[in-house]
Amino acid sequence: GLGAEYARTLARLGAAVVVNDIGSTLDGTPDGTSPAEQVVAEITAAGGKAVANADSVATPEGGRAIVEAAVKEFGRLDIVVNNAGNRRNAALDEVTPEDFEAILAVHLKGALYVSQAAFAVMKEQGYGRLLFTSSSAGLFGNAGQVSYAAAKAGVFGLAQAMAVEGEPHGILANVLLPM
């Protein structure tokens, strides 16, 4: 999807990339696939630099491990694209606490955990770029997507706060709203 295309495009433009994906179904259930490794194979076959990572963005430890993989492999970290996602669509009266938490964990908390770890590295470097993928559903709502909309609205707010906090340190943050 979008994450794979971001990775391919950045690599084509000369960036060394960490491709992160846990390998799961759309709802976030691990399925044993290795999409990150597939994208890395494409990038390296085209002459680019890339490494696969399967840590979960949904935990602080996973967020740190992703950032550490970039620094270990490439010596620095300049850009983070927060695009991890899962989806468990349900009408408002059918949303379970578990589904709501699963969506928040990946979209919102994942963006925080990876960006927070990256922020420390970028602050020390005096440079960094944080890109967040939000959604029009988060700004305008969408039937059957209350969890997704809430998470994506949170991502928008998180990015705005990180932009303000990062600017004095040479760290910029932006939000994409693909439609």
N, C-alpha and C positions, 0 to 999 in steps of 0.2 A: 504494500500500500504506500501511503505517503512517506512513512519512515524510510523504507527501502529506496524510494526515489530521491529523498533528501540525501541519503548516504551516497548513492551513485553520483548525483550531481556534484556534491561537495568534493568527492574523490576525483571526478573528471576535471574539476577546477583546481586540483592540486592539493587538496586537504588530505591529511592522514586521518582516518575515521575509525572510531569504535562503533561497531554495529551491535546494538543491544536488542535482544528479543528472547523471552523465556521459552518460546515455542508453545503456543496454546491455541485453543479454540477461541472464537470471538468473545465468549463470556469470560475468558481468562483461565479456563481449566487447562493445565498442562497436557499436551498431546504427544509429546515425544519427538516433535519435529525440530528441525534446526534451521529456521529461516535466516538467522543471523549468519550462520556459516555459509549458507547458499549465497547471500548477498556479498559476503567477503570474498568468496570464490570468484564471483563475477567481477568485482572491483580489482582483485589482484590479477586476474586473467587479462584485464584491460590495461595493466601496468600501474595500477594505483596501489596505495598503501592502506590496509585495513586490518582490523582484528575483530574477532567475534567475542561477544560477552553475553552470558545468559543469567546474570544476576537480576533479581527482581527490584524494580524501582520502588516497590510498595513498602520497603523497609529502609530505615536509615543506614543499615549495614550494606544493603544492596546498592543504595545511592552512592555511598562512599567507595564501594568496590568498583563501580563503573568508572568513577572519576580516577581512582588509583590505576585502573587498567590503562587509561589514556596517558597518564603521566609516566607510568612505568614503560609503556611501549614506545611513546613518542617524545617524552621529555618535557612536555608542557600541555596545557589545555587552553585553547583560545575560544572555542565555540561549543555551546551545548544546545541541542535541539530537543526540547521536551515534547515528544510526540507519542509517548506510550499510551495505549488505550485498550479498553475492553468495553463490552456493551452487554447490558442485561435489561433490555427494554421491558417495561411493564406499566400498565395504567397506574395512576396515583393510588387507587385503593387496593392494588395488588403488589406494590413494592414491599419487599421484605427487608428487615434490618440488615440481613446478611448481604443481599444484593446491593443495597444502598452503600454499605461499607466497602464492598468489593470495588465499586465504581470510584468512590472517593479515594480509596487506597492507591489505585493506579494513576488516575488522572490528576488529582489534586495533591495528595501526599507524595506521590512519585515525583511530580514536578518540584515540590519543595525539597525532598531528600537529595535528588541529584543536583539541583541548583545550589542548595546550601553547601554541599561538599565542593562543588565547582567554584562557588563564590570565594571560598577561602583561598583556593589556588590562584584564582584570577586577581583577587585583591593583592596578594603578594607580588604577582607579576605586574600589577598596575594596568591590566588590560583584560578584557573579556567581553563576550557577547552571549547573551541568553535569549533564546528564541522559544516561545511557548505556543503550542497549538491549542487554541480555544475553539469555540463553535458558536455559530449564530443561535443555536439552541440555548446556549448559556446566557445570551443577551436578550433573546426574544421569547424563549420557551418553545416547547414542542410537545405535542400530545404523545403520551407513552414513554417519555424520556425524562421524567422528573429527576432521577438520579444523575443521569448524564448531564442534564442542563445545570443542575446545582454544582456539579464538579467543574464543569467548563466555565461557569460564572466565577467560581473560586479561582480557577487558573488565571482568568483575566485580572482579577484583583491582586493575586500573588505577583503577577508580572509587573503590574503598575507599581506596587510597593518595592519590588526589587530594582526597578528602574530608578526610582528616587534614591534608594539606599546605595545603589551601585555607581551612580554618576560621579561622585567625588573620587572614586577609585578607578575610573576609566572603564567601568563595566556598564554596558548598555543592555537594555532588555526591550524586546518587542514581542508583539502578539500577532499570530496569523489566525484568521477566521475563514478557513476554507468553506466554500459552499458548492 
